[in-house]
Amino acid sequence: MKLMFPTFGWYSTPLTILYIWGLVFTLLLLWRYFRQKNISDLLLAGVLFIHTYERTIYTIGFLSWYDNFPKTKINYFLIPASFIFGPFVYFYVKSITQTSFKFKRQDYWHFLPQALFTLGALGVYLYDSNQAGFWETQNGKLVSTLSMQYINLFCAILGDISIAIYLFLAIQMERRYRKKIRELFSSLYSVELRWLRNFLAIFTLLFLSDILLNEINDNIVKMGYKDFWWIHLAAGLSLIYLGIYGYFLDIKKLQDINIDAGAQSLAQIDEQQQLNAADLESQKRLHQFMAEEKPYLNPSLTLAKLAQAVELNANLLSQIINKGEGMNFNDFINSYRVKEVQQMIIAGKADQFTLLTLAYEAGFNSKATFNRTFKKFTQLSPSEFLKKATKKEA
C-alpha cells in the first residue's frame, strides 16, 4: 500500500510540530525587524531559520517524501547551510554586545563560502538536468559520482570547522562582555546575560553531539536513520526556549548600555601594583561614603554613578577597587549588599520578611545572583546563615 505525503507518525509528528514552531518565531522576528529595524532580530531570525531548515532536511524522510516521490529532485535543493550558520550566531552575539552595531562592508565576506557552495550545488543541478535519463531517476550522474562521494564530505568537514571557529569566537566575545559588565555595573543584567550564555551553550552542545554521533557512526558502529532521531528531537525542543526567550526577552537592555566608553577608561589604568598615599586616602573616603550613604542599596548603581557621588575620577575609582580591594566593581558592591543582608538577619528582620525581600532591599536584583554572591562571601547559603544566626540568639 502506497503511503501518502505527509505521513504523520511517532517519528515525524513531534519533529514537524517543533519545526513549525521554529518557523513561526522566525517570521515573528522578521516582522518585528521590518517594523523596528533592530538588526539583532534579523540575525536571530536567520539563526532560527537555519536551525529549523537543517533539521527539516532530515524530517521529510519520516514524512514519506522519498516513498511517494522516488524520482524527486529535492536533494539538489536541500543545500546544507553549515557555512552560514556560524556567521549568523557570531554576528547575533556581536549585535548585542557591541554598542550601535552595524554591518560593515568587510563583514559580508563571512558569508562568501556559503554563497560559493550554493552556486556549486546549483551548477551540479544544471549539469545533471541536461543529461539523458535525468528525470527517470532520483539522483543524476554528477551528484551521485562527485557530490555525494567527495564534495559533500569535504564541505561537511569544512562546515564543521567553520561552526567550531565561529562558536569559539562568539563564546570569547560573550565572556569578555560579561567581564566588562562586572567591572562597570553593580548588578549584572542576569536574565539577559543568561540568555546569551544559554543561547551559545545550546548550539555548542548540539554541535558536539552531532560530531560525536557521526564519529560513532563512522568508526565504531553503523547507526540507522532512526538512531539519529533523538538528536533531532533535542534540536527541535531547543526551539521552544530559543523562540520564546529570543522573541520576548528585552535584549535592548544590553544594547543600550554604554559599555565601550567605560571599557576604554579602564584600559588606561597604569601598571603600578600598589596604591600611593593619595589613593589610600581616597580609598578611606570611599569606605566612609559606602558606610554612611549606602549607595549599594540602589540596584542600578554603576561605576560612573558611584565615581560622581564620591567625587572621584571613574578611572581612579576602578583602580582603587581593583588594586586596593582586590576585586572588581561588581564584587565590591555586592560584598556590601551581603553585609547589609547579614545585619538585617541578625536584627531579626527575617522574622517579618523573606530572605528574598531582604535581598531586594539590600540592592540585589535577582534571586540567583543573591544566593550565589552570598555563598561566595560567607561560604554559607542565606538559609544556612539564617539558621546559624537563629541558633546563636536561642
C-alpha positions in Angstrom: 0.0 0.0 0.0 1.4 3.3 -1.1 1.9 5.9 1.7 0.5 9.4 1.4 2.6 12.5 1.9 2.8 13.8 4.5 2.7 10.7 6.8 2.5 11.6 10.5 3.8 9.0 13.0 5.8 8.7 16.2 8.9 9.9 14.5 7.6 12.6 12.1 4.8 14.3 14.2 6.9 15.7 17.1 9.6 17.0 14.8 7.1 18.6 12.4 5.3 20.4 15.2 8.6 21.7 16.7 9.9 22.9 13.4 6.7 24.7 12.5 7.2 26.4 15.9 10.7 27.4 14.8 9.3 28.9 11.5 6.6 30.8 13.3 9.1 32.6 15.6 11.4 33.2 12.6 8.5 35.0 10.9 7.7 36.9 14.1 11.3 38.1 14.4 11.3 39.2 10.8 8.0 41.0 11.2 9.4 42.9 14.2 12.7 43.7 12.4 10.8 45.3 9.5 8.9 47.4 12.0 11.7 48.3 14.4 14.9 47.8 12.4 16.7 46.1 15.2 19.5 44.2 13.5 19.6 41.5 16.2 16.1 40.5 15.4 17.1 39.8 11.8 20.2 37.9 12.8 18.3 35.8 15.3 15.6 35.1 12.7 18.4 33.8 10.5 19.8 31.6 13.2 16.3 30.1 13.9 15.6 29.6 10.3 18.8 27.8 9.5 18.5 25.7 12.7 15.0 24.7 11.6 15.9 24.2 8.0 18.8 22.0 8.7 16.6 19.6 10.7 13.8 19.7 8.3 16.0 18.0 5.7 16.1 15.0 8.0 12.4 15.1 8.9 11.0 14.9 5.4 12.2 11.3 5.2 9.8 10.3 8.1 7.1 12.2 6.3 7.4 9.7 3.4 8.6 12.2 0.8 11.0 9.8 -0.8 8.5 6.9 -0.7 5.9 9.0 -2.5 8.3 10.8 -4.9 11.0 8.3 -5.8 12.2 10.4 -8.7 12.3 13.6 -6.5 15.0 16.2 -7.3 14.7 17.7 -3.8 18.2 16.6 -2.9 19.6 19.1 -5.3 17.9 22.0 -3.4 18.2 20.9 0.2 21.6 22.6 0.4 23.4 22.3 3.8 23.8 25.7 5.5 26.9 24.9 7.6 29.0 27.8 6.2 26.4 30.4 7.0 25.2 29.2 10.4 28.4 30.2 12.3 28.5 33.8 11.0 24.8 34.3 11.9 25.5 33.1 15.5 28.6 35.2 15.8 27.1 38.4 14.4 24.0 37.9 16.6 26.1 37.9 19.7 28.1 40.8 18.4 24.9 42.9 17.7 24.1 42.5 21.4 27.5 43.0 23.0 28.7 45.9 20.7 27.1 49.3 21.1 25.3 50.6 18.0 26.4 47.6 15.9 26.1 47.9 12.1 27.2 45.7 9.3 30.4 46.9 7.6 31.4 46.1 4.1 34.0 43.6 5.1 31.5 41.7 7.3 29.8 40.3 4.2 32.9 38.3 3.3 31.9 35.9 6.1 29.0 34.7 4.0 31.0 34.1 0.8 31.8 30.4 1.5 28.1 29.6 1.7 27.4 31.6 -1.5 30.1 29.7 -3.4 28.9 26.3 -2.1 25.3 27.2 -3.1 26.4 28.2 -6.6 28.4 25.0 -6.9 25.4 22.9 -5.9 23.2 24.7 -8.5 25.9 24.1 -11.1 25.7 20.4 -10.4 21.9 20.5 -10.9 22.2 22.4 -14.2 24.7 19.9 -15.5 22.7 16.8 -14.4 19.4 18.2 -15.7 20.8 18.3 -19.2 21.9 14.6 -19.1 19.8 11.8 -20.7 17.5 10.0 -18.3 17.8 12.7 -15.6 14.0 12.8 -15.0 13.8 9.0 -14.6 15.9 8.7 -11.5 16.3 10.4 -8.1 19.9 11.5 -8.4 21.7 12.3 -11.6 25.2 11.4 -12.7 27.3 14.2 -11.3 25.6 14.4 -7.9 26.0 10.6 -7.4 29.6 10.3 -8.5 31.0 13.6 -7.4 28.8 15.5 -4.9 27.7 12.6 -2.7 31.1 10.9 -2.6 33.5 13.7 -2.4 32.3 17.3 -2.4 29.6 16.9 0.3 32.1 15.1 2.6 34.8 17.7 2.1 32.3 20.6 2.6 30.8 18.8 5.7 34.3 18.8 7.3 34.9 22.4 6.4 31.5 23.3 7.6 32.1 21.8 11.0 35.4 23.6 11.2 33.6 26.9 10.4 30.9 26.3 13.0 33.6 25.5 15.6 35.6 28.6 14.9 32.6 31.0 15.0 31.2 29.4 18.2 34.6 29.8 19.8 34.8 33.5 18.8 31.2 34.1 19.9 31.8 32.5 23.3 35.0 34.5 23.8 33.1 37.7 22.9 30.4 36.8 25.4 32.9 36.1 28.2 34.8 39.4 27.6 31.4 41.3 27.6 30.4 39.7 30.9 33.7 40.6 32.4 33.3 44.3 31.3 29.8 44.4 32.9 31.3 43.1 36.2 33.8 46.0 36.1 31.2 48.7 35.4 27.9 47.7 36.9 26.9 46.7 40.5 24.0 44.5 39.3 24.5 42.1 36.4 21.9 42.0 33.7 21.4 38.5 34.9 18.4 37.4 32.8 19.8 38.9 29.6 23.3 37.6 30.1 21.9 34.2 31.0 20.1 34.2 27.7 23.3 34.8 25.8 25.2 32.1 27.7 22.4 29.6 27.2 22.0 30.5 23.6 25.6 29.7 22.9 25.6 26.6 25.2 22.6 25.1 23.3 24.3 25.3 19.9 27.7 24.2 21.3 26.1 21.1 22.9 24.1 20.3 19.8 27.2 20.7 17.6 29.4 18.5 19.8 26.6 15.9 19.9 26.4 15.8 16.2 30.1 15.4 15.9 30.1 12.6 18.5 27.2 10.7 16.8 28.9 10.9 13.4 32.2 9.7 14.8 30.4 6.7 16.4 28.6 6.0 13.1 31.8 6.2 11.0 34.3 4.5 13.3 32.5 2.4 16.0 29.1 1.1 15.0 26.9 1.8 12.0 23.8 3.7 13.0 20.5 3.6 11.2 18.4 6.6 10.1 16.2 6.3 13.1 19.1 6.3 15.6 19.8 10.0 14.9 16.2 10.9 15.8 16.9 11.8 19.4 19.5 14.5 18.5 17.0 16.0 16.1 14.3 15.9 18.8 16.6 17.7 21.2 17.3 20.3 18.5 13.6 20.7 18.0 12.9 21.1 21.7 15.6 23.8 21.9 13.5 25.8 19.5 10.9 26.2 22.3 13.4 28.0 24.5 15.1 29.9 21.7 11.8 31.1 20.2 10.2 32.3 23.4 13.2 33.9 25.0 14.7 35.2 21.8 11.4 37.0 20.9 10.1 38.1 24.3 13.2 39.0 26.2 14.0 42.7 26.1 17.6 42.4 24.8 17.7 46.2 24.3 18.7 46.5 27.9 22.1 45.2 26.9 22.3 47.1 23.6 21.5 50.4 25.2 24.2 50.4 27.9 27.3 52.4 27.0 29.9 49.8 27.9 32.5 50.9 25.4 33.3 54.2 26.9 33.7 52.7 30.4 35.9 49.9 29.0 38.2 52.4 27.3 38.7 54.3 30.6 39.5 51.0 32.4 42.1 50.2 29.7 44.0 53.3 30.7 44.8 52.1 34.3 48.5 52.3 34.9 50.7 49.3 35.8 51.5 50.2 39.4 50.7 47.3 41.8 50.4 49.4 45.0 48.2 52.4 45.7 50.1 55.6 46.6 49.3 57.8 49.6 46.8 59.9 47.9 45.0 56.8 46.6 44.9 55.3 50.0 43.2 58.5 51.3 40.7 58.2 48.5 40.1 54.6 49.4 39.4 55.6 53.0 37.0 58.2 51.8 35.3 55.6 49.6 34.7 53.3 52.5 33.3 56.1 54.7 30.9 57.1 51.9 29.8 53.5 51.4 29.1 53.1 55.2 27.3 56.4 55.6 25.4 56.9 52.3 24.8 53.2 51.4 24.8 53.7 47.6 24.8 50.0 47.1 21.1 49.9 48.0 20.5 51.2 44.5 20.3 48.1 42.3 21.2 50.2 39.2 24.4 51.6 40.7 27.2 51.9 38.2 30.9 52.7 38.4 30.2 56.1 36.8 27.4 57.0 39.2 29.5 56.0 42.3 32.5 57.9 41.0 30.4 61.0 40.6 28.8 60.6 44.0 32.2 60.1 45.8 33.8 62.9 43.6 36.5 60.6 42.2 37.6 60.0 38.6 36.0 56.8 37.3 39.4 55.5 36.2 40.9 56.2 39.6 37.9 54.6 41.4 38.2 51.5 39.4 41.9 51.3 40.2 41.3 51.8 43.9 38.7 48.9 43.9 40.7 46.6 41.7 44.1 47.1 43.4 43.1 48.3 46.8 40.3 45.9 47.4 41.5 43.0 45.2 38.1 42.7 43.4 36.1 44.0 40.6 33.4 46.7 40.9 30.5 44.2 40.9 32.0 42.1 43.7 32.9 45.2 45.7 29.3 46.5 45.7 27.8 43.1 46.3 30.1 42.5 49.3 28.4 45.5 50.9 25.0 44.1 50.0 25.8 40.8 51.6 26.8 42.5 54.8 23.6 44.5 54.7 21.5 41.3 54.5 23.6 39.8 57.3 22.9 42.8 59.5 19.1 42.6 58.7 19.0 38.9 59.6 20.9 39.5 62.9 18.5 42.4 63.6 15.5 39.9 63.3 14.1 41.2 60.0 14.0 37.7 58.7 11.1 37.0 61.1 8.9 39.5 59.3 10.2 39.3 55.7 11.5 36.6 53.4 15.2 36.4 52.6 14.5 37.4 49.0 12.7 40.5 50.2 15.8 41.4 52.3 18.0 40.8 49.3 16.0 43.2 47.1 16.0 45.7 50.0 19.8 45.4 50.1 20.2 46.2 46.4 20.2 42.7 44.7 18.0 42.4 41.7 17.7 38.6 41.3 17.4 35.6 43.5 20.1 33.6 41.6 22.7 36.5 42.0 21.8 36.9 45.7 22.3 33.2 46.5 25.5 32.8 44.5 27.1 36.0 45.9 26.0 35.4 49.5 27.7 32.0 49.4 30.8 33.4 47.7 31.4 35.9 50.5 30.2 33.8 53.5 30.7 30.2 52.4 27.1 29.7 53.6 23.8 29.9 51.8 21.4 32.6 53.0 19.2 30.0 54.7 22.2 28.3 56.4 23.3 31.7 57.7 19.8 32.4 59.0 19.7 29.0 60.8 23.1 29.7 62.3 22.1 33.2 63.4 18.8 31.9 64.9 20.7 29.3 67.0 23.0 31.9 68.4 20.0 34.0 69.5 18.5 31.0 71.2 
